[in-house]
Amino acid sequence: MLGRLYIENIAVIERAEIDFCRGFNVLTGETGAGKSILIDSIMAVLGERTSRDLIRTGESSAYVSAEFRDIGQAALRQLAALGIEPENDTVLLVRELKADGRGTCRINGRPVNVSALKSAGQLLINIHGQHDNQALLDPQRHLGYLDSMLADEQARPLYNAAYADFVRVQRELNAATSDENEKQHRIEVLNQNISFIEAAAPQPGELEALQQQRDMYLNFERIRDMLSLSYALMAGEDDTPGTVSALQQTADAIGSVSDCLEDGNALLERVRNAAYEMEDIAEELRSRLDGLEYDPQALERLESRIALLKKIIKRYGGEAEALAFRDKAVAELQNITLGDERRTEIKKRLAVCRQKAVEAGARLSRARREEAVRFSESICEQLRFLDMPSVRFEVSIQEKTLGADGGEIVEFLISTNPGETPKPIQKIASGGELSRIMLAIKNVLADKDDIDSLIFDEIDTGVSGRAAHKIGIKLREVSRSRQIICITHLAQIAANADAHMLIKKTVSDDRTFTSVTRLDYDQRVHELAVINGGDRITDTMLATAEELLLAAGIKREQDAEA
């Protein structure tokens, strides 16, 4: 349940801390006192979209926290699946809004994004407002209400999966039977690319190697001259000793006195090694000189090959990428070539998927028609209690072609007077009747969800007198199994609450402030009298207000204990 709500700098609320009880909580106050701001604050901490305008004028930030206690096992399991571990069965949701558009969200002190905050909030509390009444006027929403009550809980998920498979295979078949001209054009393109790549036969790293070879041809004379010079310096000429000869003579000289020198043998070894190395280098230089050949036709072939490889790299991204493209093109061409066989195979799979969707649709249809009877009876029972004794509520189900939502069109019909044929709700129901129908639906649906806390925001719109009294009793009855928080303008509803909070607006130094105060017994009597009769309170009005509390079973000592 929602145990404590803390609000700071939200619109006209500078600071407010509200402790809610487990049962039936009501909030009342004059129009404009800030009741809607309270709902906006709760919506914000539940991760709903907010506006910077929500921040109190003159402040740079706003803060809302909601502490949920004694969380049910079902919600605990779902929270754990989101990676949220309650502390002592308590979850603290926090959201801070910044005037610059930034903000932070936390769950039990851990930073999270708004999406995670919303996912957690949806498991902890449901808010039902006047917009829910308007949802009843949209027949497209009626199917969702009915499906949420199905006794066969697997019927809709199984149909969704079967229909999704059918749609996926249907799209596959459509793609396989695309326009013949487009297919022929694609075959030509694929063949051209395959032929081009296979004729070129590029090899990974080939361009770099060819460019190095070309550079050698382009610098042939300079390379030959430098190799010749290097060989001459190493090997020597007729009248000039080279480096190799000089090192050999050096070795002979050091060898003659190595016994007389400190570490002479080591020095001699180093010189001899250098002489051997120079001799090897000289031999390699001679070999390279002998192997140098200049072929103008080879250079022309290199230039042509390099140009081709550059074209391939520009088109496909690289030699290896070109080969990969060739392999994919060959595979695609085979698929197209085998198109007739593939289409036949897809059609067989499509027939199987269609049959499974039809069977799943039939199961879903049976579940809906069975639930429609139970749902109608339950709603009528609720409405009779809510002072609509002659009401007839029916669920109209008409067949249609199988679609994403099944094979039925569902619409709620109602007759509020004896002898009248049930008609669509939007054509019959008044505002007050819509409120009671929605409350009846919420009560029936309540047994199907695991949400511990429900907020009703002025669901009593258009209701008064005896009907309001019945709504108050019904809300109190529902609050015995889950927490109810209700914003109301009606004394008959407020009198049934276990806890009554007053939202009050004051003005100080040209600034508006809103406070939320939990009322004791005498204050409740006074507030109920104000709701019924305005500011001029008489003893009779106070007595009437106290009678409302006594009729609801609220006594002075009980209210003090609560």
C-alpha positions as CSV (number, residue, x, y, z in Angstrom):
1,M,0.0,0.0,0.0
2,L,1.0,3.7,-0.3
3,G,2.1,4.5,3.2
4,R,3.6,8.0,2.8
5,L,3.7,10.6,0.1
6,Y,6.1,13.6,0.4
7,I,5.8,16.6,-2.0
8,E,8.0,19.6,-2.2
9,N,7.7,22.6,-4.6
10,I,5.0,21.1,-6.8
11,A,2.8,24.0,-8.1
12,V,1.0,25.5,-5.1
13,I,2.3,22.8,-2.7
14,E,5.4,24.1,-1.1
15,R,5.8,21.1,1.2
16,A,3.4,18.4,2.2
17,E,3.7,15.0,3.9
18,I,0.7,12.7,3.8
19,D,0.4,9.4,5.7
20,F,-2.2,7.1,4.3
21,C,-3.9,4.2,6.1
22,R,-4.5,0.7,4.8
23,G,-8.3,1.0,4.2
24,F,-10.3,3.8,2.7
25,N,-8.7,7.3,2.5
26,V,-10.5,10.3,1.1
27,L,-9.2,13.8,0.3
28,T,-11.6,16.7,0.0
29,G,-11.2,20.5,-0.4
30,E,-12.6,23.4,-2.3
31,T,-12.1,23.7,-6.0
32,G,-8.6,25.0,-6.8
33,A,-7.2,23.9,-3.5
34,G,-4.7,21.6,-5.2
35,K,-6.4,18.2,-5.4
36,S,-5.4,17.8,-9.0
37,I,-1.8,18.8,-8.1
38,L,-1.8,15.9,-5.7
39,I,-2.7,13.5,-8.4
40,D,-0.1,15.1,-10.7
41,S,2.5,14.6,-8.0
42,I,1.7,10.9,-7.7
43,M,1.7,10.5,-11.5
44,A,5.2,12.1,-11.6
45,V,6.6,9.8,-9.0
46,L,5.1,6.8,-10.9
47,G,7.2,7.8,-13.9
48,E,4.5,9.5,-16.0
49,R,5.4,12.3,-18.3
50,T,5.6,15.7,-16.6
51,S,6.1,19.4,-17.5
52,R,8.6,21.9,-16.0
53,D,5.5,24.0,-15.4
54,L,4.8,21.6,-12.5
55,I,7.7,23.1,-10.5
56,R,6.6,25.8,-8.1
57,T,7.2,29.4,-9.4
58,G,10.5,30.7,-8.3
59,E,12.0,27.3,-7.4
60,S,14.7,25.5,-9.4
61,S,13.6,22.0,-8.6
62,A,10.7,19.9,-7.2
63,Y,10.8,16.6,-5.3
64,V,8.2,13.8,-4.8
65,S,8.7,10.5,-2.9
66,A,6.2,7.7,-2.4
67,E,6.8,4.9,0.2
68,F,5.0,1.7,-0.4
69,R,4.8,-0.8,2.5
70,D,3.5,-4.3,3.1
71,I,3.8,-5.2,-0.6
72,G,2.0,-8.3,-1.8
73,Q,3.9,-11.4,-2.9
74,A,2.8,-11.2,-6.5
75,A,4.1,-7.6,-6.8
76,L,7.3,-8.6,-5.0
77,R,7.9,-11.3,-7.6
78,Q,7.4,-8.9,-10.4
79,L,9.6,-6.3,-8.8
80,A,12.3,-8.9,-8.4
81,A,12.0,-9.6,-12.1
82,L,12.8,-5.9,-12.7
83,G,15.8,-6.1,-10.5
84,I,14.2,-4.3,-7.6
85,E,14.7,-5.8,-4.2
86,P,12.4,-4.2,-1.6
87,E,13.9,-3.5,1.8
88,N,11.7,-5.0,4.6
89,D,8.8,-5.3,2.0
90,T,9.1,-1.5,1.4
91,V,9.8,0.3,-1.8
92,L,10.7,4.0,-2.0
93,L,10.1,5.7,-5.3
94,V,11.7,9.2,-5.7
95,R,11.6,11.7,-8.5
96,E,13.3,15.1,-8.6
97,L,12.4,17.5,-11.4
98,K,14.7,20.3,-12.5
99,A,13.7,23.7,-14.0
100,D,16.4,23.1,-16.7
101,G,14.6,20.0,-17.9
102,R,16.9,17.5,-16.2
103,G,15.9,15.3,-13.3
104,T,16.7,12.2,-11.3
105,C,14.7,9.0,-10.4
106,R,15.5,6.6,-7.7
107,I,14.1,3.3,-6.3
108,N,15.3,2.5,-2.8
109,G,18.1,4.9,-3.3
110,R,19.4,3.4,-6.5
111,P,19.4,5.7,-9.6
112,V,17.1,4.4,-12.4
113,N,15.6,5.8,-15.6
114,V,12.0,7.0,-15.9
115,S,11.0,3.8,-17.7
116,A,12.1,1.7,-14.7
117,L,10.3,4.0,-12.3
118,K,7.1,3.6,-14.4
119,S,7.4,-0.1,-14.6
120,A,7.7,-0.4,-10.8
121,G,4.9,2.1,-10.2
122,Q,2.5,0.1,-12.4
123,L,2.9,-2.9,-10.1
124,L,2.2,-0.9,-7.0
125,I,-0.8,1.4,-7.6
126,N,-3.6,2.1,-10.2
127,I,-5.1,5.6,-10.8
128,H,-8.6,5.9,-12.1
129,G,-9.8,9.3,-13.0
130,Q,-12.6,11.0,-15.0
131,H,-10.8,10.1,-18.3
132,D,-11.6,6.4,-17.4
133,N,-15.3,7.3,-17.6
134,Q,-14.7,8.7,-21.1
135,A,-13.0,5.4,-22.1
136,L,-16.3,3.7,-21.7
137,L,-17.6,5.8,-24.6
138,D,-15.0,4.2,-26.9
139,P,-16.2,0.7,-28.0
140,Q,-12.6,-0.1,-28.9
141,R,-11.7,-0.1,-25.3
142,H,-14.4,-2.6,-24.3
143,L,-12.6,-5.6,-25.7
144,G,-9.7,-5.0,-23.3
145,Y,-12.0,-4.9,-20.3
146,L,-13.6,-8.2,-21.3
147,D,-10.3,-9.9,-22.1
148,S,-8.8,-9.0,-18.8
149,M,-11.5,-11.1,-17.1
150,L,-11.3,-14.3,-19.2
151,A,-11.3,-17.5,-17.1
152,D,-9.1,-19.1,-19.8
153,E,-6.1,-16.9,-19.2
154,Q,-4.1,-18.5,-21.9
155,A,-6.6,-17.9,-24.7
156,R,-5.5,-14.4,-25.6
157,P,-1.7,-15.0,-25.4
158,L,-2.0,-18.2,-27.5
159,Y,-4.0,-16.4,-30.1
160,N,-1.6,-13.4,-30.2
161,A,1.3,-15.8,-30.8
162,A,-0.6,-17.8,-33.5
163,Y,-1.8,-14.7,-35.3
164,A,1.8,-13.2,-35.2
165,D,3.2,-16.3,-36.8
166,F,0.5,-16.2,-39.5
167,V,1.3,-12.5,-40.2
168,R,5.0,-13.2,-40.3
169,V,4.7,-16.1,-42.8
170,Q,2.2,-14.1,-44.9
171,R,4.8,-11.3,-45.2
172,E,7.4,-13.9,-46.2
173,L,5.1,-15.2,-48.9
174,N,4.4,-11.6,-50.1
175,A,8.2,-11.0,-50.3
176,A,8.7,-14.2,-52.2
177,T,6.0,-13.4,-54.8
178,S,7.1,-9.8,-55.4
179,D,6.7,-8.2,-58.8
180,E,8.3,-10.4,-61.6
181,N,9.9,-7.4,-63.3
182,E,11.6,-6.4,-60.1
183,K,12.7,-10.0,-59.6
184,Q,14.3,-10.2,-63.1
185,H,16.0,-6.9,-62.6
186,R,17.4,-8.2,-59.3
187,I,18.7,-11.3,-61.0
188,E,20.5,-9.2,-63.6
189,V,22.1,-7.1,-61.0
190,L,23.2,-10.1,-59.0
191,N,24.7,-11.8,-62.0
192,Q,26.6,-8.7,-63.1
193,N,28.1,-8.4,-59.7
194,I,29.0,-12.1,-59.4
195,S,30.6,-12.1,-62.9
196,F,32.5,-8.9,-62.2
197,I,33.9,-10.2,-58.9
198,E,34.7,-13.7,-60.1
199,A,36.5,-12.3,-63.3
200,A,38.6,-10.0,-61.1
201,A,39.3,-12.7,-58.5
202,P,40.6,-10.3,-55.9
203,Q,42.7,-11.6,-53.0
204,P,42.9,-10.0,-49.6
205,G,46.0,-7.7,-49.4
206,E,46.6,-7.9,-53.1
207,L,46.4,-4.2,-53.9
208,E,49.1,-3.3,-51.3
209,A,51.5,-5.9,-52.7
210,L,51.0,-4.8,-56.3
211,Q,51.5,-1.2,-55.4
212,Q,54.9,-2.1,-53.9
213,Q,55.8,-4.0,-57.0
214,R,54.8,-1.0,-59.2
215,D,56.8,1.3,-57.1
216,M,59.9,-0.8,-57.8
217,Y,59.4,-0.6,-61.6
218,L,58.8,3.2,-61.4
219,N,62.1,3.6,-59.5
220,F,64.1,0.9,-61.4
221,E,67.1,3.0,-62.4
222,R,67.5,4.6,-59.0
223,I,67.2,1.2,-57.3
224,R,69.7,-0.4,-59.7
225,D,72.2,2.4,-59.2
226,M,71.9,2.4,-55.4
227,L,72.3,-1.4,-55.2
228,S,75.3,-1.3,-57.5
229,L,76.9,1.4,-55.4
230,S,76.2,-0.5,-52.2
231,Y,77.7,-3.7,-53.7
232,A,80.8,-1.9,-54.8
233,L,81.3,-0.4,-51.3
234,M,80.9,-3.8,-49.8
235,A,82.8,-6.0,-52.2
236,G,85.3,-3.5,-53.5
237,E,86.6,-3.0,-57.0
238,D,89.9,-3.9,-58.8
239,D,92.0,-1.2,-57.2
240,T,89.8,-0.4,-54.1
241,P,89.2,-2.9,-51.2
242,G,85.6,-3.1,-50.0
243,T,84.1,-3.3,-46.6
244,V,84.2,-7.1,-46.6
245,S,87.9,-7.1,-47.4
246,A,88.6,-4.4,-44.9
247,L,86.9,-6.3,-42.1
248,Q,88.8,-9.5,-43.0
249,Q,92.1,-7.6,-42.8
250,T,91.0,-6.1,-39.5
251,A,90.3,-9.6,-38.2
252,D,93.7,-10.8,-39.3
253,A,95.4,-7.9,-37.6
254,I,93.6,-8.3,-34.3
255,G,94.1,-12.1,-34.5
256,S,97.8,-11.6,-34.5
257,V,97.8,-9.8,-31.2
258,S,94.7,-11.2,-29.5
259,D,96.7,-13.1,-27.0
260,C,98.2,-9.9,-25.8
261,L,95.0,-8.0,-25.5
262,E,92.5,-8.0,-22.6
263,D,89.5,-9.8,-24.0
264,G,91.3,-10.0,-27.3
265,N,89.5,-13.2,-28.4
266,A,86.1,-11.7,-27.7
267,L,87.0,-8.6,-29.8
268,L,88.3,-10.9,-32.6
269,E,85.1,-12.9,-32.6
270,R,83.0,-9.7,-33.0
271,V,85.1,-8.5,-35.9
272,R,84.9,-11.9,-37.7
273,N,81.1,-12.0,-37.1
274,A,80.9,-8.5,-38.6
275,A,83.0,-9.7,-41.6
276,Y,80.7,-12.7,-42.1
277,E,77.6,-10.5,-41.9
278,M,79.0,-8.0,-44.4
279,E,80.0,-10.9,-46.8
280,D,76.3,-12.2,-46.6
281,I,75.0,-8.7,-47.3
282,A,77.3,-8.3,-50.2
283,E,76.2,-11.6,-51.7
284,E,72.5,-10.6,-51.2
285,L,73.1,-7.3,-53.0
286,R,74.8,-9.1,-55.9
287,S,71.8,-11.5,-56.1
288,R,69.3,-8.7,-56.2
289,L,71.3,-6.9,-58.9
290,D,71.4,-10.0,-61.0
291,G,67.6,-10.5,-60.5
292,L,66.6,-6.9,-61.5
293,E,64.6,-6.8,-64.7
294,Y,62.6,-4.1,-66.3
295,D,59.6,-5.1,-68.3
296,P,57.5,-2.2,-69.6
297,Q,54.6,-4.6,-70.4
298,A,54.7,-5.9,-66.9
299,L,54.4,-2.4,-65.6
300,E,51.4,-1.8,-67.8
301,R,49.8,-5.0,-66.6
302,L,50.4,-3.9,-63.0
303,E,48.8,-0.5,-63.6
304,S,45.7,-2.2,-65.1
305,R,45.3,-4.6,-62.3
306,I,45.7,-1.9,-59.6
307,A,43.0,0.2,-61.3
308,L,40.7,-2.8,-61.3
309,L,41.3,-3.5,-57.6
310,K,40.7,0.1,-56.7
311,K,37.4,-0.1,-58.6
312,I,36.5,-3.2,-56.6
313,I,37.5,-1.6,-53.3
314,K,35.5,1.6,-54.1
315,R,32.4,-0.5,-54.9
316,Y,32.5,-3.1,-52.2
317,G,34.8,-1.7,-49.5
318,G,37.7,-4.1,-49.9
319,E,39.0,-7.3,-51.5
320,A,37.6,-9.5,-48.7
321,E,34.4,-7.6,-48.7
322,A,34.0,-8.1,-52.4
323,L,34.3,-11.9,-52.0
324,A,31.8,-11.8,-49.1
325,F,29.4,-9.8,-51.3
326,R,29.9,-12.4,-54.1
327,D,29.0,-15.2,-51.7
328,K,25.8,-13.4,-50.5
329,A,24.8,-12.6,-54.0
330,V,25.2,-16.3,-55.0
331,A,23.0,-17.3,-52.1
332,E,20.3,-14.7,-52.9
333,L,20.4,-15.7,-56.6
334,Q,19.8,-19.4,-55.6
335,N,16.9,-18.3,-53.4
336,I,15.4,-16.4,-56.3
337,T,16.1,-19.2,-58.8
338,L,14.4,-21.6,-56.4
339,G,11.6,-19.2,-55.9
340,D,8.8,-21.4,-57.1
341,E,9.8,-24.3,-54.8
342,R,10.2,-21.8,-51.9
343,R,6.9,-20.2,-52.5
344,T,5.2,-23.7,-52.5
345,E,7.0,-24.5,-49.2
346,I,5.9,-21.1,-47.7
347,K,2.3,-21.6,-48.8
348,K,2.3,-24.9,-46.9
349,R,3.6,-23.3,-43.8
350,L,1.1,-20.4,-44.2
351,A,-1.8,-22.9,-44.4
352,V,-0.6,-24.5,-41.1
353,C,-0.3,-21.1,-39.5
354,R,-3.7,-20.0,-40.7
355,Q,-5.3,-23.2,-39.2
356,K,-3.5,-22.7,-35.9
357,A,-4.7,-19.0,-35.8
358,V,-8.3,-20.1,-36.7
359,E,-8.2,-22.7,-33.9
360,A,-6.7,-20.3,-31.4
361,G,-9.3,-17.7,-32.5
362,A,-12.1,-20.2,-31.9
363,R,-10.8,-20.9,-28.4
364,L,-10.6,-17.2,-27.7
365,S,-14.1,-16.6,-29.0
366,R,-15.5,-19.3,-26.7
367,A,-13.7,-17.8,-23.8
368,R,-15.1,-14.3,-24.6
369,R,-18.6,-15.5,-25.0
370,E,-18.5,-17.5,-21.8
371,E,-17.0,-14.5,-19.9
372,A,-19.5,-12.1,-21.5
373,V,-22.3,-13.8,-19.6
374,R,-20.4,-13.8,-16.3
375,F,-19.1,-10.3,-16.8
376,S,-22.6,-8.9,-17.5
377,E,-24.1,-10.6,-14.5
378,S,-21.3,-9.3,-12.2
379,I,-21.7,-5.7,-13.5
380,C,-25.5,-5.8,-13.1
381,E,-25.1,-7.0,-9.6
382,Q,-22.7,-4.2,-8.8
383,L,-24.9,-1.6,-10.5
384,R,-28.0,-2.7,-8.6
385,F,-26.1,-2.1,-5.4
386,L,-25.1,1.3,-6.7
387,D,-28.7,2.4,-7.0
388,M,-29.3,1.4,-10.6
389,P,-31.9,-1.4,-9.9
390,S,-33.5,-1.6,-13.3
391,V,-30.3,-1.6,-15.3
392,R,-29.6,-4.2,-18.0
393,F,-25.9,-4.5,-19.0
394,E,-25.0,-6.7,-21.9
395,V,-21.8,-7.5,-23.8
396,S,-22.5,-7.5,-27.6
397,I,-20.2,-9.8,-29.5
398,Q,-20.2,-9.7,-33.3
399,E,-18.0,-11.8,-35.6
400,K,-15.5,-10.2,-38.0
401,T,-12.5,-11.3,-40.0
402,L,-9.6,-12.5,-37.9
403,G,-7.4,-9.7,-36.9
404,A,-4.8,-8.7,-34.4
405,D,-7.4,-8.6,-31.6
406,G,-9.3,-11.8,-32.7
407,G,-12.4,-12.5,-34.6
408,E,-14.9,-10.4,-32.6
409,I,-16.2,-6.9,-32.2
410,V,-17.1,-6.3,-28.6
411,E,-19.3,-3.4,-27.3
412,F,-21.0,-2.7,-24.0
413,L,-24.7,-2.1,-24.2
414,I,-27.0,-0.8,-21.4
415,S,-30.6,-0.2,-20.7
416,T,-31.4,2.0,-17.6
417,N,-35.1,1.7,-17.7
418,P,-37.5,-1.3,-17.8
419,G,-38.7,-2.3,-21.2
420,E,-35.9,-0.5,-23.1
421,T,-33.7,-2.5,-25.4
422,P,-30.0,-2.2,-24.4
423,K,-28.1,0.3,-26.6
424,P,-24.5,1.5,-26.8
425,I,-23.3,3.1,-23.6
426,Q,-22.3,6.4,-25.3
427,K,-25.9,6.8,-26.5
428,I,-27.6,6.1,-23.2
429,A,-25.6,6.7,-20.0
430,S,-25.4,10.1,-18.2
431,G,-22.3,11.4,-16.5
432,G,-23.4,9.9,-13.1
433,E,-24.3,6.6,-14.7
434,L,-20.9,6.5,-16.4
435,S,-19.2,7.0,-13.0
436,R,-21.2,4.1,-11.5
437,I,-20.6,1.8,-14.4
438,M,-16.9,2.5,-14.3
439,L,-16.8,1.8,-10.6
440,A,-18.7,-1.4,-11.1
441,I,-16.2,-2.5,-13.8
442,K,-13.2,-1.5,-11.6
443,N,-14.7,-3.5,-8.8
444,V,-15.2,-6.6,-11.0
445,L,-11.7,-6.2,-12.5
446,A,-10.1,-5.7,-9.0
447,D,-10.2,-9.5,-8.4
448,K,-8.1,-10.0,-11.5
449,D,-5.1,-7.9,-10.6
450,D,-2.6,-7.9,-7.8
451,I,-2.4,-4.1,-7.3
452,D,-2.7,-3.3,-3.6
453,S,-3.6,0.4,-4.0
454,L,-6.3,2.1,-6.1
455,I,-6.7,5.9,-6.5
456,F,-10.1,7.2,-7.6
457,D,-9.9,10.8,-8.8
458,E,-13.4,12.3,-8.7
459,I,-15.0,9.1,-10.0
460,D,-18.2,10.3,-8.4
461,T,-18.8,13.1,-11.0
462,G,-22.4,13.5,-11.8
463,V,-23.6,11.5,-8.8
464,S,-25.5,12.7,-5.7
465,G,-27.9,11.6,-3.0
466,R,-28.6,8.0,-2.5
467,A,-26.3,6.9,-5.4
468,A,-23.4,8.8,-3.8
469,H,-24.1,7.0,-0.5
470,K,-24.0,3.6,-2.2
471,I,-20.7,4.5,-4.0
472,G,-19.3,5.4,-0.6
473,I,-20.4,2.0,0.9
474,K,-19.0,0.2,-2.2
475,L,-15.6,1.9,-1.9
476,R,-15.5,1.1,1.8
477,E,-16.3,-2.5,1.0
478,V,-13.5,-2.7,-1.6
479,S,-11.1,-1.1,0.8
480,R,-11.3,-4.1,3.1
481,S,-9.2,-6.1,0.6
482,R,-7.0,-3.3,-0.8
483,Q,-6.1,0.3,-0.1
484,I,-8.5,2.9,-1.6
485,I,-7.5,6.6,-2.0
486,C,-10.4,8.8,-3.3
487,I,-10.7,12.4,-4.1
488,T,-14.3,13.5,-3.8
489,H,-16.7,16.4,-3.5
490,L,-19.4,14.4,-1.9
491,A,-20.0,14.1,1.9
492,Q,-21.8,10.7,1.5
493,I,-18.6,9.2,0.1
494,A,-16.2,11.0,2.5
495,A,-18.2,9.9,5.5
496,N,-17.4,6.3,4.7
497,A,-13.6,6.8,4.8
498,D,-11.3,5.3,7.5
499,A,-9.1,8.5,7.1
500,H,-10.2,11.9,5.9
501,M,-7.6,14.4,4.6
502,L,-8.4,18.1,3.9
503,I,-6.6,19.9,1.1
504,K,-6.6,23.6,1.9
505,K,-5.3,26.6,0.1
506,T,-4.0,29.8,1.8
507,V,-2.4,33.0,0.5
508,S,0.5,34.7,2.3
509,D,2.7,37.5,1.0
510,D,1.0,37.2,-2.4
511,R,2.0,33.6,-2.6
512,T,-0.4,30.6,-2.7
513,F,0.3,27.7,-0.3
514,T,-1.6,24.3,-0.1
515,S,-1.6,22.1,3.0
516,V,-2.9,18.6,3.5
517,T,-4.2,17.8,7.0
518,R,-5.6,14.6,8.4
519,L,-8.9,15.5,10.2
520,D,-9.9,14.2,13.6
521,Y,-13.5,13.3,14.4
522,D,-14.8,16.8,15.1
523,Q,-12.9,18.3,12.2
524,R,-14.5,15.6,9.9
525,V,-17.9,16.6,11.1
526,H,-17.2,20.2,10.3
527,E,-15.7,19.4,6.9
528,L,-18.7,17.2,6.0
529,A,-21.0,20.1,7.0
530,V,-19.0,22.5,4.8
531,I,-19.2,20.1,1.8
532,N,-23.0,19.9,2.3
533,G,-23.8,23.5,3.0
534,G,-20.9,25.9,2.5
535,D,-19.3,28.2,5.0
536,R,-22.4,29.1,7.1
537,I,-22.5,26.1,9.3
538,T,-25.5,25.5,11.6
539,D,-26.0,23.0,14.4
540,T,-28.5,21.2,12.2
541,M,-25.8,20.8,9.5
542,L,-23.3,19.6,12.0
543,A,-25.8,17.0,13.3
544,T,-26.6,15.9,9.8
545,A,-22.8,15.5,9.1
546,E,-22.4,13.5,12.3
547,E,-25.3,11.2,11.3
548,L,-23.5,10.5,8.1
549,L,-20.4,9.3,10.1
550,L,-22.5,7.2,12.4
551,A,-24.4,5.7,9.5
552,A,-21.0,4.7,8.1
553,G,-20.0,3.1,11.4
554,I,-17.5,5.9,12.2
555,K,-17.5,6.8,15.9
556,R,-15.4,9.3,17.8
557,E,-13.3,6.8,19.6
558,Q,-12.8,4.7,16.5
559,D,-11.7,7.7,14.4
560,A,-9.2,8.6,17.1
561,E,-7.7,5.1,17.0
562,A,-7.4,5.2,13.2
